[in-house]
Amino acid sequence: MNTNFKSKAIAIACLTLMFTSCYKDLDMTPKYGLNAESVYSKAENYRSVLAKIYGGLILTGNRGPAGSPDFGTGDEGFSSFIRALWNLQELPTDEAVCGWTDPGIPDLNQQTWSNDNSFVTSMYQRIYFEIAMCNEFIRETEDGKLNGRGFTDSQVNEIKQFRNEARFIRALAYYYQLDLYGKGPFVTESDGVGSYDPREASRTELFNYVESELKAIEGLMIAPRQNEYGRADQAAAASLLARLYLNAEVYTGTARYNDCITYCNKVIAGGYTLDANYNWLFLADNHKSTEVIFPITSDGLRTQTYGGTTFIIHAAIGGTMNDDDFGVNGGWFGLRTTKGLVSSFDNDSAVDKRYMFHIDGQNYDIAELKTFEDGYAVNKWRNVDRNGIKGSDPAGNFVDTDFPLFRLADVYLMYAEATVRGGGGNMAQATAYINALRDRAFGNTSGQVTTVDLPFLLKERARELYWECTRRTDLIRYGLFTGGNYLWPYKGGSVAGNATSGHLNLYPIPAADLAVNKNLVQNPGY
């Protein structure tokens, strides 16, 4: 696997793309330091524009962590794609709490948000920023335009591959829109450029679009493990399709578990293998992983941001934790977990290597959200490599640890769940996949199971994937995110947890977008 595209390249986009509004001008042409005609007249520039598209998944602007944000925001660090996604997928669940009192954070912890929550807005903006960049790139790489620019056949073929990857990133952005918000403005490269009110697409329409896009590009993308590290391949597209199908019954009302199994099998056949050590997946040299299918890459020198894994690592350090153990210069005393996650390890905490909690000085129960010592701390993510060497930033501010958005273990778990839910998979194979994860976790076969059912799989997903941006979606699929069938500390605003309204299974369309687009209708309950 070529490693040249790790975010070292992503941060160095030689063109300055600035998108000035995520609302009225949803599909405006991004502004470049050079005009678009000159940018796209040179074959070597296409790679830089693609780098900006990938960079939008980790960076917040063009000049490091502050000073030139991609779009207006009160705190540029809050607007990183992964940071915003992490907040929406983890903070309202049993896997995480945050002690900060910044507006919007307590609301996420307690499932009391409204349509002006700043993190709900940031994620929405980030999604459509990615979509706008992808639309423009895809529009400018249309066959007719490429053929008229005097490029060689080799250059044209490479640019077409870039276009396929931009279509993947756009499908990924629309996937998160349908998962988080259920519906939203819809624009592709076929629509006009300029200021207008984009039409609203329903959840089913977004589902069908994401499915059709991924299936259209699936065979056109580079084969699994043959692309540069950090760029999407066929396995990334198949992984996203598997996740789409696993949740299809939530998204459309129609189960697609058989299709989930089909695409899990495609990923599994692609040559990815489990890393020997679970902890390797979350270290500064996790670009060496044989398991990570699609990472959001990070580099402490070249992709400096207060989002991404820089946020996850710093914010999880506090109390009696040693900063040096994490390869950074200090903790932010914010993130911990709840007893809901800790108790999912049952009686295996002493032997399951995934039990990565800092307990010294920490309380099992959470009496106060703002008190860092309430709730076990999580030491899963670190900015040191397998040999304990710190990341590349000598100041210890920014980290090298990549975020594994898709990895093989999740695919194993999806296969098992889709099989149990009646998707037609092989139950013996599903059990074997689960036991492969548990063999790694336990270091031997003592953790193997013979029976795999849905309650077990929900716990196993928590044990394997906590803090990896899947928990909210998982709990919704199981009917446990809202309501009162499963409570955890501060759900619904009380220490013991309260039942919450089912309308919270979707986030609201931000008030700012409703105000400027007459085609949008707010989600029920807001």
C-alpha positions as CSV (number, residue, x, y, z in Angstrom):
1,M,0.0,0.0,0.0
2,N,1.5,3.3,-1.1
3,T,1.8,5.8,1.8
4,N,2.6,9.0,-0.1
5,F,-0.9,10.5,0.3
6,K,-0.9,10.4,4.1
7,S,-2.1,13.8,5.3
8,K,1.3,15.3,4.8
9,A,0.1,15.8,1.2
10,I,-3.4,16.7,2.2
11,A,-2.4,19.8,4.1
12,I,-0.3,21.2,1.2
13,A,-3.0,21.9,-1.3
14,C,-1.3,24.6,-3.4
15,L,-4.7,26.0,-4.4
16,T,-6.7,28.0,-1.9
17,L,-10.3,26.9,-1.9
18,M,-12.6,29.0,0.2
19,F,-16.3,28.3,0.5
20,T,-18.1,31.3,2.0
21,S,-21.6,29.9,2.8
22,C,-23.2,26.6,3.5
23,Y,-26.7,27.9,3.2
24,K,-28.0,30.0,0.4
25,D,-25.1,29.4,-1.9
26,L,-25.0,25.6,-1.3
27,D,-23.5,24.7,-4.7
28,M,-21.6,27.8,-5.5
29,T,-18.3,27.4,-7.2
30,P,-15.6,27.4,-4.5
31,K,-13.3,30.4,-4.7
32,Y,-9.7,29.7,-5.7
33,G,-6.6,31.8,-5.3
34,L,-6.3,31.2,-9.1
35,N,-9.4,31.3,-11.4
36,A,-11.0,27.9,-12.0
37,E,-10.1,28.0,-15.7
38,S,-6.4,28.2,-14.9
39,V,-6.6,25.7,-12.1
40,Y,-8.1,23.0,-14.2
41,S,-6.0,23.7,-17.3
42,K,-3.0,21.9,-15.7
43,A,-3.2,18.2,-15.0
44,E,-0.9,18.4,-11.9
45,N,-3.5,20.7,-10.1
46,Y,-6.2,18.1,-9.9
47,R,-4.3,16.2,-7.3
48,S,-4.1,19.3,-5.1
49,V,-7.9,19.9,-5.4
50,L,-8.5,16.3,-4.5
51,A,-6.2,16.8,-1.5
52,K,-8.4,19.6,-0.3
53,I,-11.4,17.4,-0.6
54,Y,-9.8,14.7,1.6
55,G,-8.4,17.4,3.8
56,G,-11.9,18.7,4.5
57,L,-12.4,15.5,6.6
58,I,-9.8,16.6,9.1
59,L,-8.7,20.3,8.6
60,T,-10.8,23.4,9.3
61,G,-9.1,25.8,7.0
62,N,-6.1,26.7,5.0
63,R,-3.7,28.1,7.6
64,G,-3.4,25.6,10.3
65,P,-5.7,25.4,13.3
66,A,-7.0,29.0,13.3
67,G,-7.1,32.1,11.2
68,S,-8.6,31.0,7.9
69,P,-11.7,28.9,8.5
70,D,-13.4,27.1,5.6
71,F,-16.7,28.8,6.8
72,G,-17.7,31.2,9.5
73,T,-17.6,29.7,13.0
74,G,-17.3,30.9,16.5
75,D,-14.5,28.5,17.3
76,E,-12.7,27.1,14.3
77,G,-11.5,24.1,16.3
78,F,-15.1,22.9,16.9
79,S,-15.8,22.7,13.2
80,S,-13.6,19.8,12.2
81,F,-15.5,17.0,10.4
82,I,-14.3,14.3,12.8
83,R,-14.7,16.4,15.9
84,A,-18.2,17.4,15.0
85,L,-19.1,13.8,14.0
86,W,-17.6,12.4,17.2
87,N,-19.6,14.9,19.3
88,L,-22.9,13.9,17.6
89,Q,-22.2,10.2,17.6
90,E,-20.7,9.8,21.1
91,L,-21.7,12.5,23.5
92,P,-25.5,11.7,23.5
93,T,-24.7,8.0,24.3
94,D,-23.5,5.8,27.1
95,E,-20.0,5.8,25.7
96,A,-18.9,9.4,26.5
97,V,-19.5,12.5,28.6
98,C,-17.7,15.8,28.4
99,G,-17.1,18.1,31.4
100,W,-17.0,21.3,29.5
101,T,-19.8,23.8,29.7
102,D,-19.4,25.4,26.2
103,P,-22.9,26.1,24.8
104,G,-24.2,22.9,23.1
105,I,-22.1,20.3,24.9
106,P,-24.3,19.8,28.0
107,D,-27.3,19.6,25.6
108,L,-25.6,16.7,23.7
109,N,-24.7,14.9,26.9
110,Q,-28.3,15.1,28.2
111,Q,-30.2,14.7,24.9
112,T,-31.8,18.2,25.3
113,W,-30.5,19.9,22.1
114,S,-32.5,22.2,19.9
115,N,-32.2,23.5,16.3
116,D,-29.6,26.1,17.3
117,N,-27.1,23.7,18.8
118,S,-23.7,24.8,17.6
119,F,-22.4,21.3,17.1
120,V,-25.4,20.2,15.2
121,T,-24.9,23.3,12.9
122,S,-21.1,22.7,12.5
123,M,-21.6,19.1,11.3
124,Y,-24.3,20.2,8.9
125,Q,-22.1,22.9,7.5
126,R,-19.1,20.5,7.2
127,I,-21.2,18.0,5.3
128,Y,-22.3,20.5,2.7
129,F,-18.9,22.1,2.5
130,E,-17.6,18.6,1.4
131,I,-20.5,18.2,-1.0
132,A,-20.0,21.6,-2.6
133,M,-16.2,20.9,-3.2
134,C,-17.0,17.4,-4.6
135,N,-19.7,18.7,-6.9
136,E,-17.3,21.3,-8.4
137,F,-14.5,18.9,-8.8
138,I,-16.8,16.3,-10.5
139,R,-18.2,19.0,-12.7
140,E,-14.7,20.0,-13.9
141,T,-13.6,16.4,-14.5
142,E,-16.5,15.5,-16.8
143,D,-15.2,13.6,-19.8
144,G,-15.9,16.3,-22.3
145,K,-14.0,18.9,-20.4
146,L,-11.0,16.6,-19.8
147,N,-10.8,15.7,-23.5
148,G,-10.7,19.3,-24.5
149,R,-7.8,20.3,-22.3
150,G,-4.9,18.6,-24.1
151,F,-4.0,16.1,-21.4
152,T,-2.4,12.8,-22.2
153,D,-4.3,9.5,-21.9
154,S,-2.4,8.7,-18.7
155,Q,-3.3,12.0,-17.2
156,V,-7.0,11.7,-18.1
157,N,-7.2,8.2,-16.6
158,E,-5.6,9.4,-13.4
159,I,-8.0,12.3,-13.1
160,K,-10.9,10.1,-13.8
161,Q,-9.8,8.0,-10.8
162,F,-9.7,11.2,-8.7
163,R,-13.2,11.8,-9.8
164,N,-14.4,8.4,-8.6
165,E,-12.9,9.2,-5.2
166,A,-14.6,12.5,-5.1
167,R,-17.9,10.8,-5.8
168,F,-17.1,8.4,-2.8
169,I,-16.5,11.4,-0.5
170,R,-19.7,13.0,-1.7
171,A,-21.6,9.8,-1.0
172,L,-20.0,9.6,2.4
173,A,-21.1,13.1,3.2
174,Y,-24.7,12.4,2.0
175,Y,-24.6,9.2,4.1
176,Y,-24.0,11.2,7.2
177,Q,-26.7,13.7,6.3
178,L,-29.3,10.9,6.0
179,D,-28.0,9.2,9.2
180,L,-27.8,12.3,11.4
181,Y,-30.5,14.6,10.0
182,G,-32.7,12.2,7.9
183,K,-33.1,14.6,5.0
184,G,-31.6,17.8,3.6
185,P,-30.8,20.0,0.7
186,F,-29.8,18.0,-2.4
187,V,-27.5,19.2,-5.2
188,T,-25.2,17.3,-7.5
189,E,-22.8,18.4,-10.3
190,S,-25.8,18.4,-12.7
191,D,-27.4,21.3,-10.9
192,G,-26.6,24.9,-11.6
193,V,-24.0,27.0,-9.9
194,G,-25.1,30.1,-8.0
195,S,-27.4,31.4,-5.3
196,Y,-30.7,29.6,-5.1
197,D,-32.7,27.4,-2.7
198,P,-31.8,23.8,-3.2
199,R,-34.7,21.3,-3.0
200,E,-35.1,19.0,0.0
201,A,-34.5,15.3,-0.5
202,S,-36.2,12.8,1.8
203,R,-34.4,10.1,3.8
204,T,-35.4,7.4,1.3
205,E,-34.2,9.6,-1.6
206,L,-30.9,10.2,0.1
207,F,-30.5,6.5,0.8
208,N,-31.2,5.6,-2.8
209,Y,-28.8,8.2,-4.0
210,V,-26.0,7.1,-1.8
211,E,-26.6,3.4,-2.8
212,S,-26.7,4.2,-6.5
213,E,-23.5,6.3,-6.4
214,L,-21.5,3.8,-4.5
215,K,-22.6,0.9,-6.7
216,A,-21.8,3.0,-9.8
217,I,-18.2,3.7,-8.7
218,E,-17.6,0.4,-6.9
219,G,-16.0,-1.3,-9.8
220,L,-14.2,1.8,-11.0
221,M,-12.2,2.5,-7.9
222,I,-8.7,1.1,-7.3
223,A,-8.6,-2.4,-6.0
224,P,-8.5,-3.0,-2.2
225,R,-5.1,-2.2,-0.6
226,Q,-3.7,-0.9,-3.9
227,N,-4.4,2.8,-3.5
228,E,-2.2,5.3,-1.7
229,Y,-2.7,5.3,2.0
230,G,-5.5,7.7,3.1
231,R,-7.3,7.4,-0.2
232,A,-10.5,5.4,-0.7
233,D,-10.5,2.1,-2.6
234,Q,-13.1,-0.5,-3.6
235,A,-13.2,-1.8,0.0
236,A,-14.0,1.6,1.3
237,A,-17.0,1.8,-1.0
238,A,-18.1,-1.7,0.0
239,S,-17.7,-0.9,3.7
240,L,-20.0,2.2,3.4
241,L,-22.5,0.1,1.4
242,A,-22.5,-2.5,4.2
243,R,-23.1,0.1,6.8
244,L,-25.9,1.7,4.7
245,Y,-27.6,-1.7,4.3
246,L,-27.2,-2.7,8.0
247,N,-29.2,0.4,8.9
248,A,-31.6,0.3,5.9
249,E,-34.6,-0.6,8.0
250,V,-34.1,2.5,10.1
251,Y,-33.5,4.7,7.1
252,T,-36.3,3.4,4.8
253,G,-38.4,0.9,6.7
254,T,-37.2,-2.0,4.5
255,A,-34.6,-4.4,5.8
256,R,-31.5,-5.1,3.6
257,Y,-29.5,-7.4,5.7
258,N,-28.8,-9.8,2.8
259,D,-27.2,-6.9,0.9
260,C,-25.2,-6.0,4.0
261,I,-23.8,-9.5,4.0
262,T,-23.0,-9.4,0.3
263,Y,-20.9,-6.3,0.8
264,C,-19.3,-7.5,4.0
265,N,-18.1,-10.5,2.0
266,K,-16.6,-8.2,-0.7
267,V,-14.6,-6.3,1.9
268,I,-13.4,-9.4,3.7
269,A,-12.2,-10.8,0.4
270,G,-10.2,-7.7,-0.3
271,G,-7.0,-8.7,1.6
272,Y,-7.4,-6.7,4.8
273,T,-6.5,-8.6,8.0
274,L,-6.9,-8.0,11.7
275,D,-3.9,-6.3,13.4
276,A,-2.2,-8.6,15.9
277,N,-2.6,-6.0,18.7
278,Y,-5.8,-4.1,19.3
279,N,-4.0,-1.1,20.7
280,W,-1.9,-0.6,17.5
281,L,-5.1,0.7,15.8
282,F,-5.1,3.8,17.9
283,L,-1.4,4.8,18.0
284,A,0.7,7.4,16.1
285,D,1.9,4.8,13.6
286,N,-1.5,3.2,12.9
287,H,-0.9,4.0,9.2
288,K,1.0,0.6,9.3
289,S,-2.3,-1.2,10.1
290,T,-3.4,-4.1,7.9
291,E,-7.0,-3.6,9.2
292,V,-7.8,0.0,8.6
293,I,-9.8,0.3,5.4
294,F,-10.4,4.0,5.2
295,P,-8.6,6.4,7.7
296,I,-9.0,10.1,8.2
297,T,-5.3,10.8,8.3
298,S,-3.5,13.1,10.7
299,D,0.0,14.5,10.9
300,G,1.2,16.6,13.8
301,L,3.3,18.9,11.6
302,R,1.3,19.1,8.4
303,T,-2.4,18.7,9.4
304,Q,-2.5,20.9,12.5
305,T,-6.1,21.1,13.8
306,Y,-7.9,21.2,17.2
307,G,-10.3,18.6,15.8
308,G,-9.7,15.0,14.7
309,T,-7.7,12.8,17.0
310,T,-5.9,15.8,18.5
311,F,-9.2,16.6,20.1
312,I,-9.9,13.0,21.1
313,I,-6.5,12.5,22.7
314,H,-6.1,15.8,24.5
315,A,-9.7,16.1,25.7
316,A,-9.5,12.6,27.3
317,I,-6.5,13.4,29.5
318,G,-6.9,14.7,33.1
319,G,-6.8,13.8,36.7
320,T,-3.8,11.5,37.5
321,M,-3.1,10.7,33.9
322,N,0.4,11.3,32.7
323,D,0.6,13.5,29.6
324,D,3.9,11.9,28.5
325,D,2.2,8.5,28.2
326,F,0.0,10.0,25.5
327,G,2.7,11.9,23.6
328,V,1.1,15.3,24.1
329,N,1.9,18.4,26.2
330,G,-1.2,18.4,28.4
331,G,-4.8,17.3,28.9
332,W,-8.0,19.2,28.4
333,F,-9.9,17.6,31.3
334,G,-13.0,16.9,29.2
335,L,-13.9,13.4,27.9
336,R,-14.7,10.3,30.0
337,T,-17.1,7.4,29.7
338,T,-20.0,6.1,31.7
339,K,-20.7,2.9,33.6
340,G,-22.9,1.8,30.7
341,L,-19.8,1.2,28.5
342,V,-17.6,0.0,31.4
343,S,-20.2,-2.6,32.5
344,S,-20.4,-4.0,29.0
345,F,-17.2,-5.8,29.7
346,D,-19.0,-7.9,32.3
347,N,-16.5,-9.9,34.3
348,D,-13.7,-9.8,31.6
349,S,-12.1,-6.5,32.5
350,A,-8.9,-8.1,33.8
351,V,-8.3,-10.2,30.6
352,D,-10.0,-8.3,27.7
353,K,-7.3,-6.0,26.3
354,R,-9.9,-3.7,24.9
355,Y,-10.7,-2.6,28.5
356,M,-8.7,0.6,28.2
357,F,-9.8,2.8,31.1
358,H,-7.8,4.9,33.5
359,I,-9.3,4.2,36.9
360,D,-6.8,5.8,39.4
361,G,-8.5,8.8,41.0
362,Q,-11.7,8.3,38.9
363,N,-15.2,7.5,40.1
364,Y,-17.3,4.7,38.5
365,D,-20.4,6.8,38.9
366,I,-21.0,10.3,37.5
367,A,-22.4,12.7,40.0
368,E,-21.4,15.9,38.1
369,L,-20.8,16.1,34.3
370,K,-18.3,18.9,34.8
371,T,-16.1,17.0,37.2
372,F,-13.4,15.1,35.3
373,E,-12.9,12.6,38.0
374,D,-16.6,11.4,37.7
375,G,-16.6,8.6,35.2
376,Y,-13.7,6.4,34.1
377,A,-11.2,8.0,31.7
378,V,-10.4,6.4,28.4
379,N,-6.8,5.8,27.4
380,K,-7.5,4.0,24.1
381,W,-6.1,6.8,21.9
382,R,-2.4,7.9,22.1
383,N,0.1,10.0,20.1
384,V,2.9,7.5,20.6
385,D,3.9,4.7,18.3
386,R,4.3,1.0,19.0
387,N,7.7,1.6,20.5
388,G,6.5,4.4,22.7
389,I,8.0,7.2,20.6
390,K,6.1,10.4,20.5
391,G,4.5,11.9,17.4
392,S,6.2,14.3,15.1
393,D,5.1,17.6,16.6
394,P,7.9,18.4,19.1
395,A,5.7,20.9,21.0
396,G,3.2,18.1,21.7
397,N,0.2,20.1,20.5
398,F,-0.9,18.1,17.4
399,V,-0.9,14.4,16.8
400,D,-0.1,11.8,14.2
401,T,-2.8,9.3,15.1
402,D,-5.2,8.6,12.2
403,F,-8.9,8.0,12.8
404,P,-10.1,4.6,11.3
405,L,-13.4,5.5,9.9
406,F,-13.8,1.9,8.5
407,R,-11.9,-1.1,9.7
408,L,-12.2,-4.9,9.2
409,A,-13.4,-5.6,12.8
410,D,-16.5,-3.5,12.2
411,V,-17.2,-5.4,9.0
412,Y,-16.9,-8.7,10.9
413,L,-19.4,-7.3,13.4
414,M,-21.8,-6.1,10.7
415,Y,-21.7,-9.6,9.0
416,A,-22.5,-11.3,12.3
417,E,-25.4,-8.9,13.1
418,A,-26.9,-9.1,9.6
419,T,-26.7,-12.9,9.8
420,V,-28.5,-12.9,13.2
421,R,-31.1,-10.5,11.9
422,G,-32.0,-13.0,9.1
423,G,-29.8,-11.8,6.2
424,G,-28.9,-15.3,5.1
425,G,-25.3,-15.4,6.2
426,N,-23.5,-18.4,7.7
427,M,-23.9,-18.5,11.4
428,A,-20.8,-20.6,12.0
429,Q,-18.8,-18.1,9.9
430,A,-20.3,-15.2,11.9
431,T,-19.3,-16.8,15.2
432,A,-15.8,-17.4,13.8
433,Y,-15.5,-13.7,13.0
434,I,-16.6,-12.7,16.5
435,N,-14.2,-15.2,18.0
436,A,-11.3,-13.8,15.9
437,L,-11.9,-10.5,17.6
438,R,-12.1,-12.0,21.0
439,D,-9.0,-14.1,20.5
440,R,-7.1,-10.9,19.8
441,A,-8.8,-9.2,22.8
442,F,-8.0,-12.0,25.2
443,G,-4.7,-13.1,23.8
444,N,-5.9,-16.7,23.5
445,T,-9.1,-18.7,23.0
446,S,-10.4,-18.3,26.5
447,G,-12.9,-15.6,25.4
448,Q,-14.5,-17.5,22.6
449,V,-18.3,-17.9,22.5
450,T,-20.6,-20.5,21.0
451,T,-23.7,-18.4,20.9
452,V,-24.1,-15.1,19.2
453,D,-27.3,-13.1,19.6
454,L,-28.3,-9.5,19.2
455,P,-27.8,-8.4,22.9
456,F,-24.4,-9.9,22.8
457,L,-23.5,-8.2,19.6
458,L,-24.5,-4.8,20.8
459,K,-22.2,-5.2,23.8
460,E,-19.5,-6.6,21.5
461,R,-19.8,-3.6,19.2
462,A,-19.3,-1.4,22.3
463,R,-16.3,-3.3,23.5
464,E,-14.6,-3.3,20.1
465,L,-15.7,0.1,18.6
466,Y,-16.2,2.5,21.5
467,W,-15.2,6.1,20.7
468,E,-15.2,5.3,16.9
469,C,-18.3,7.2,15.9
470,T,-20.7,4.3,15.7
471,R,-22.6,4.2,19.0
472,R,-25.5,6.5,18.4
473,T,-26.3,4.8,15.1
474,D,-26.0,1.4,16.8
475,L,-28.3,2.3,19.7
476,I,-30.9,3.7,17.3
477,R,-30.8,0.5,15.3
478,Y,-31.5,-1.5,18.5
479,G,-34.3,0.9,19.6
480,L,-32.3,2.0,22.7
481,F,-31.0,5.5,21.9
482,T,-34.2,7.3,23.1
483,G,-37.1,6.1,25.2
484,G,-36.7,4.5,28.6
485,N,-35.7,0.9,27.8
486,Y,-32.1,1.7,28.4
487,L,-30.8,4.4,30.7
488,W,-27.4,5.7,31.4
489,P,-26.1,8.7,33.5
490,Y,-27.5,12.0,32.4
491,K,-29.6,10.7,29.5
492,G,-32.6,12.9,29.7
493,G,-30.8,15.3,32.2
494,S,-30.8,13.3,35.4
495,V,-28.0,11.5,37.2
496,A,-29.7,8.2,36.9
497,G,-31.0,8.8,33.4
498,N,-34.5,9.5,32.1
499,A,-36.6,8.4,29.1
500,T,-36.3,10.8,26.2
501,S,-38.4,11.6,23.2
502,G,-38.1,9.5,20.0
503,H,-37.9,12.6,17.9
504,L,-34.3,12.9,19.1
505,N,-33.3,10.0,16.9
506,L,-32.8,12.7,14.3
507,Y,-31.0,15.9,14.7
508,P,-32.8,19.1,13.7
509,I,-32.2,21.0,10.5
510,P,-30.2,24.0,11.8
511,A,-32.3,27.1,12.3
512,A,-29.9,29.2,10.1
513,D,-30.6,27.0,7.0
514,L,-34.3,27.0,7.6
515,A,-34.2,30.8,7.6
516,V,-32.7,31.1,4.2
517,N,-34.1,28.1,2.3
518,K,-37.9,28.0,1.9
519,N,-37.8,24.4,0.5
520,L,-36.7,22.9,3.9
521,V,-39.1,21.6,6.5
522,Q,-37.9,21.0,10.1
523,N,-37.8,17.5,11.4
524,P,-40.8,16.7,13.7
525,G,-40.5,17.6,17.4
526,Y,-38.3,20.7,17.0
